[in-house]
Amino acid sequence: MPRCGASKASRIAKRHQYDCDSCRYQFSVTAGTIFHDSHLPLWKWLLAVYMIAEAKKGVSANQLKRTLKVSYKTSWYLCHRIREAMKDPNPRP
């Protein structure tokens, strides 16, 4: 579980969320991931991740904007979050 570490949760079917049985915290499957707090469909996120990971020379936010048919602000946000998630936590000199 995202907060208390309990192993039991109940499903809230109408809202596509879960409810922790011990602390009553409500969360979704995207909680704690780069997809958290995003209203963009998951398939657009996954397509953006694929495009960024597959590109040899990188992908600009403008290219993502055109491909995914989203605003520049959204595509910049996607690039920022995906690149931050792909960053090496222990880089070697």
Order of alpha helices (4+ residues) and beta strands (2+ residues): beta-beta-beta-alpha-alpha-alpha
